[in-house]
């Protein structure tokens, strides 16, 4: 972009393209990157209250098993989690109506407050793996078993889950 009447360049506009669609790789949904790479996604979860869960060792095993030149991205994002609020709202809704007006007003006020409170957030750990070819596919297939040894569950994301993830990262609603 040039400023009117000047020969000095002051900026430029570039296209911002995230992906060009989805493709099926073996039995997995892969995002086709703007550079025609195939990107696979998985989410890691673990119950940290259990003594047999060792996430640091799971990540170490995963990172030491990849080949030089492979590309991965680990993301920790905060995601709205409506389940706790919904469960509490359902419990309060199930309370019996009282004979006194004051307790009924308190109950209705609590329901109103819970219904208008912002969603709690949970931390999600997501792996993005740029598939380098067939040799990377066998690693991707072995990922859940590799992590499960350490008490960490690796769940591969579907096309819809990948789209929701991209939407959340680029258009978060933090209220």
C-alpha positions as CSV (number, residue, x, y, z in Angstrom):
1,X,0.0,0.0,0.0
2,X,1.4,3.4,-0.9
3,X,0.5,6.7,0.6
4,X,-1.2,9.1,-1.9
5,X,1.4,11.3,-3.5
6,X,4.4,9.5,-2.0
7,X,6.7,6.8,-3.3
8,X,7.3,5.3,0.1
9,X,5.6,2.0,0.9
10,X,3.9,2.0,4.3
11,X,2.3,-1.4,4.6
12,X,0.8,-4.3,2.8
13,X,-2.2,-6.6,3.0
14,X,-1.9,-10.4,3.1
15,X,-4.4,-13.1,2.7
16,X,-5.2,-14.9,6.0
17,X,-6.2,-18.5,5.1
18,X,-6.2,-21.1,7.9
19,X,-7.2,-24.2,5.9
20,X,-8.7,-25.4,2.7
21,X,-10.9,-28.1,4.0
22,X,-10.8,-31.6,5.5
23,X,-9.5,-35.0,4.2
24,X,-9.8,-38.5,5.5
25,X,-6.4,-40.0,6.3
26,X,-6.8,-43.7,7.1
27,X,-9.7,-43.5,9.6
28,X,-8.8,-40.0,10.9
29,X,-10.1,-36.6,10.0
30,X,-7.3,-34.2,9.0
31,X,-7.4,-30.5,8.4
32,X,-5.8,-29.5,5.1
33,X,-3.5,-26.5,5.8
34,X,-3.1,-23.6,3.5
35,X,0.2,-25.1,2.5
36,X,-1.5,-28.5,1.7
37,X,-0.2,-30.2,4.8
38,X,-2.5,-32.7,6.6
39,X,-2.9,-31.7,10.2
40,X,-4.2,-34.2,12.8
41,X,-5.5,-33.2,16.2
42,X,-5.8,-34.9,19.6
43,X,-6.8,-33.9,23.1
44,X,-5.0,-35.1,26.2
45,X,-6.9,-35.7,29.4
46,X,-6.0,-37.2,32.7
47,X,-7.4,-37.6,36.2
48,X,-4.6,-35.9,38.2
49,X,-6.0,-37.2,41.5
50,X,-5.0,-40.7,40.6
51,X,-1.5,-41.7,41.7
52,X,-0.7,-43.6,38.5
53,X,-1.1,-40.6,36.3
54,X,2.3,-39.2,35.2
55,X,1.7,-36.6,32.5
56,X,5.3,-35.3,32.4
57,X,6.4,-38.8,31.6
58,X,3.7,-39.2,28.9
59,X,4.8,-36.0,27.2
60,X,8.5,-37.0,27.5
61,X,7.7,-40.4,25.8
62,X,5.7,-38.6,23.1
63,X,8.3,-36.0,22.4
64,X,11.2,-38.4,22.3
65,X,9.4,-40.7,19.9
66,X,9.0,-38.2,17.1
67,X,11.4,-38.1,14.3
68,X,13.7,-35.1,13.4
69,X,11.9,-32.7,11.1
70,X,8.4,-33.6,12.2
71,X,6.2,-30.7,13.3
72,X,3.9,-30.7,16.3
73,X,2.2,-28.0,18.3
74,X,1.0,-28.4,21.9
75,X,-1.7,-25.9,22.9
76,X,-3.2,-25.3,26.3
77,X,-6.4,-23.4,25.9
78,X,-9.1,-22.4,28.3
79,X,-12.5,-23.6,27.1
80,X,-16.0,-22.9,28.5
81,X,-17.4,-25.8,30.4
82,X,-21.1,-25.5,31.0
83,X,-21.5,-28.9,32.7
84,X,-20.8,-27.9,36.4
85,X,-23.2,-25.0,36.1
86,X,-25.9,-27.0,34.4
87,X,-25.6,-29.8,37.1
88,X,-25.9,-27.3,39.9
89,X,-28.8,-25.5,38.2
90,X,-30.6,-28.9,37.8
91,X,-30.1,-29.7,41.5
92,X,-31.4,-26.3,42.6
93,X,-34.4,-26.7,40.3
94,X,-35.3,-30.0,41.9
95,X,-35.5,-28.6,45.4
96,X,-39.0,-28.7,46.8
97,X,-41.0,-25.5,47.0
98,X,-41.2,-24.2,50.6
99,X,-44.2,-23.0,52.5
100,X,-42.6,-19.7,53.3
101,X,-42.4,-16.9,50.7
102,X,-38.9,-15.9,51.8
103,X,-37.3,-19.2,51.0
104,X,-39.1,-19.4,47.7
105,X,-37.7,-15.9,46.8
106,X,-34.2,-17.0,47.8
107,X,-34.6,-20.2,45.6
108,X,-35.8,-18.1,42.6
109,X,-32.9,-15.6,43.2
110,X,-30.4,-18.5,43.3
111,X,-31.7,-19.9,40.1
112,X,-31.6,-16.5,38.4
113,X,-28.0,-15.9,39.6
114,X,-26.8,-19.3,38.5
115,X,-28.5,-18.8,35.1
116,X,-26.8,-15.5,34.5
117,X,-23.3,-16.3,35.9
118,X,-20.6,-16.7,33.3
119,X,-19.5,-20.1,32.3
120,X,-16.6,-21.7,34.2
121,X,-13.6,-22.6,32.1
122,X,-11.5,-25.7,31.9
123,X,-8.0,-26.1,30.6
124,X,-7.7,-28.3,27.5
125,X,-4.4,-29.7,26.1
126,X,-4.5,-30.1,22.3
127,X,-1.9,-31.6,20.1
128,X,-1.6,-30.6,16.4
129,X,0.5,-33.0,14.3
130,X,1.5,-32.2,10.8
131,X,1.5,-35.5,9.1
132,X,4.9,-36.0,7.3
133,X,3.8,-39.1,5.4
134,X,3.1,-42.8,6.0
135,X,5.8,-43.1,8.6
136,X,4.0,-40.5,10.7
137,X,0.7,-42.3,10.4
138,X,2.0,-45.3,12.4
139,X,3.2,-42.9,15.1
140,X,-0.2,-41.2,15.2
141,X,-2.0,-44.6,15.4
142,X,0.2,-45.6,18.4
143,X,-0.2,-42.3,20.3
144,X,-3.2,-43.3,22.5
145,X,-1.5,-46.5,23.7
146,X,1.8,-44.7,24.3
147,X,0.1,-42.1,26.5
148,X,-2.2,-44.5,28.3
149,X,0.8,-46.3,29.7
150,X,1.2,-43.1,31.9
151,X,-2.4,-42.7,32.7
152,X,-3.0,-40.0,30.1
153,X,-5.8,-40.4,27.5
154,X,-5.2,-39.1,24.0
155,X,-8.5,-38.7,22.1
156,X,-8.3,-37.9,18.4
157,X,-10.5,-35.0,17.3
158,X,-13.2,-35.4,14.6
159,X,-13.9,-32.9,11.9
160,X,-16.6,-31.1,13.9
161,X,-14.4,-31.0,17.0
162,X,-11.5,-29.5,14.9
163,X,-13.9,-26.8,13.5
164,X,-15.1,-26.0,17.1
165,X,-11.5,-25.7,18.2
166,X,-10.6,-23.3,15.4
167,X,-13.7,-21.3,16.0
168,X,-12.9,-21.0,19.7
169,X,-9.3,-20.0,19.2
170,X,-10.1,-17.3,16.6
171,X,-13.5,-16.1,17.9
172,X,-13.6,-16.7,21.7
173,X,-16.6,-15.6,23.7
174,X,-15.2,-14.9,27.1
175,X,-18.3,-13.7,28.9
